[in-house]
């Protein structure tokens, strides 16, 4: 009787491995837990080749995304986005500048950044002046830029 079998993980399994890894486990663990729940697949020769091909494709995709994120960081670093909003006499805005407003202003400057990737204060920007915003661009890359909020004349 085999003491261990090889399976390919379809999903991350705590204390065992990440999705796509080839792991050795006890036959009972594979037969009674991993395979019925769809967490793993038997490691046939064809499956191992397919997983290796998918891993190579994922590495290439990750490298491309990282290069795109680095280019976006270089483009965003140091720019100043101008937003005009109605404000009171003390510099308090009527409402707030939200991530959607900043994303729209960035798009007008030619930088496409999803609003969900922008980090503003929890309630948005509520006063006139310069505010720093962080854009998380994926791949562990982030860029800081300034948002200049002006009172509408």
C-alpha positions, 0 to 999 in steps of 0.5 A, a space after each residue: 500500500 502506498 504511504 503517500 500519493 501526489 495531488 495537485 491543489 485546486 485551492 489554497 489549503 492551510 498548512 498544506 500549500 497554495 493552489 497549483 502546487 503538487 503536494 504529497 499527502 496520505 491516501 486517506 487524506 486525499 480520498 476522504 477530504 481533499 478530493 471530495 471537496 474539490 480542493 485537489 485533483 489526482 496528479 496524473 502526468 497530463 494534469 502535472 503538465 497542464 498545471 506547469 503550463 498554467 504556472 508559466 502563464 501566471 508568471 508571465 501575466 504577473 510580470 506584465 501586470 507588474 510592469 504596467 503598475 510600475 509605469 503607472 507609478 512613474 506617471 502618477 508620482 508627483 502629479 497634482 490633480 485639481 478639483 473645484 467644489 463649492 465651499 463655505 467662507 471657512 474653507 469647508 466644502 459643501 459635501 466631500 471630494 470622493 474617490 470617484 471624483 478623484 478618479 474622474 479628475 485623473 481620467 481627464 488628465 489621461 490616467 485611468 485609475 479605478 476609484 476602489 484603488 484610491 485611498 482617501 480619508 474615511 469621509 472623503 476630502 472635506 476642506 479646501 487645500 492640498 491633500 495627499 492621496 495613495 493609489 494602490 496599483 497592484 503588484 505591491 506597487 503604490 503611488 502618492 499624488 496630491 489633490 488640490 481642492 479649490 473653492 468654486 467662484 
